[in-house]
Amino acid sequence: MTTILALDAAWTSTEPSGVALVQDGPCGWRCVAIAPSYESFFAQAEGQVTDWGASKFAGSAPDVPSLLRAARSLAGQPVDLVTLDMPVATQPFASRRQADQNISIEFGARWCAAHTPSAKRPGSLGALLSLAWSANGYQLATTATRAAEPGRLVEVYPHPALLSLLNAQQRVPYKVSKSRKYWPKCNVQERIVKLLVVFKSIHEKVEGVFGNVGFDFPSPAGIPTLSHLKRYEDVLDALVCAWVGLEYLQSRTVALGDETAAIWCPSDVVKTL
C-alpha cells in the first residue's frame, strides 16, 4: 500500500493548516484521515473525533516528527510521499523563485499566477519545513528528480491542479478571503452560498478518487460567519494536494521550476513544455 500525507500549510504559525492522509490499497485509494489543523490530526491519531462545528481551530508551527508518527498510527505504515502547499526550496530564499515565475508564465492568463514569497511569509516557517522534512528523510522533489520517485516532499499549488481536476478553463473561485472580489455585488450570505456550490464541486471530484473523505458541509443557514468556511477550504486544498501526489506517482505531473525548487502540476494543463 502507498500512503500520501498532504498538507495545506498555513504561511504563519498562528493559522491552522489542513491535513489529508490517503492510502492506496486492494480496493483503490481511500482517505484515511482529514483534519482542519495539525492539533486535530494528532487528536485523531489518538482516537478522538474532530468537531467540525467548533468555533475555531488553533494554528501551530508544524512538528514534522509528530506528523509522521500520527500518520503512521492512522495508516498502519510509514508515509511514502509528502505533498505540501507552501513555497519551499533546497536553499534559503526571501523573494520570488524560478518556480513561481514559471507558474505565472504558464498559468497567468488563466488567472492562476503564483503568489510571491517573502522574508516574512512563509519566511522562517518555510525554511523550517524544508529542513525538517529533509532531516526526516523526505528530500524536496525538483526538476532534477526522477519522475514518480517516492520518498519525496512534493510542492503543490492547488489553483493549477484544480484546472485539471475540475476541467476548468480558468482559476476556480473558491478562496474565502477572495469572495468579495469574486462576487462584489453579493452580500455575505449570498457569497457563502456561492462558495458552498464551488466547495461541493471540488468535494465531489476528490470523493470520486478517494471515496468518502470523512466530512460534509453544513447548510448555509448553519454557517455563522464567512470565515467559518475557511476550515473547509483548507481541507479541500489538502485533498487536492493528495490528488496531485497520486498523479505524481503515476508520472502524470510536470515540475515547473529549477534544481532548487519546483511546483508540480498535472501535465494535462501544462501547455508550454
Steps between C-alpha positions, in 0.01 A plus 500: 500500500611854422435777753500874424500771765374830356521839670337830419757676717414846632772757430497606867490294820194692625268353237386136480612269220295238318623139508400203285628143524416267212599146420487267202393143571337195338174690453659822373578831664328603821516790740639376831471834684410861434555780751469882503812549717813321613362468852177339382705258286703399805177458698359271231810282530407458867144399416323832539235619255530846347215738577460680168257744658758630749518878524863498382808284454835604643802569287840357587845456355538170314660222703624265228595199718160517673322523163683190379426309821132590485481406133666166565260430787198577282619331180674202660820562305753776429421786262628442145454853366434846646327771297500858619331825402772744609807650330808295591847458354830324551663835578391816687279746313317821586347597168355358181645166391536368147216262584266791577605676180442190287156444652401859430619481139318172444175576684478879528260528207280248680507717818718250687821698543706409806525711814841652570671364815671745732734504798193508727254275318583216515845617604652297782198269506565390141868453576410295807279269297759451226767403751270294719367281220850450364626404847222242522586337168278687251722690259336773293398395149640745243557500125799275569277232655417186307134469406272331755776457757350418843640611834487864393355833608297631205390864484150557363305810398128413513378759246664338194413156638133594513506595132567132433284347772192708411579533128485878547625759253600757761557540874231334711337757737512321835722712727305639795714813530440583133123457499425872489729532198328205330149628564515873586124553475410218738449527875672266746223241505487488122876455484479214752249327273719551193813373676316189615401425142865508393613310811253223422627470142855450628376265774320289241813465288730400786243251628499353150869423557519422873145396590340644811743761630342524843332840504214684336376856508235657720209682340553872432277579796732297725807708415533784753762706315680508169828417674342178632537364146879526510535160670331339199714693254813375682407133497389517137842645417663215692297245303596669172864474612445131570353453154802667340717258698309213344551652155870553575543132588331409170738725301217733404654822634753756379750687719509876438808661650866406524738280698437694824118506498214378284122511506346181366195537275279252315658459157169535313473871588863592428510628143851638452717197580 
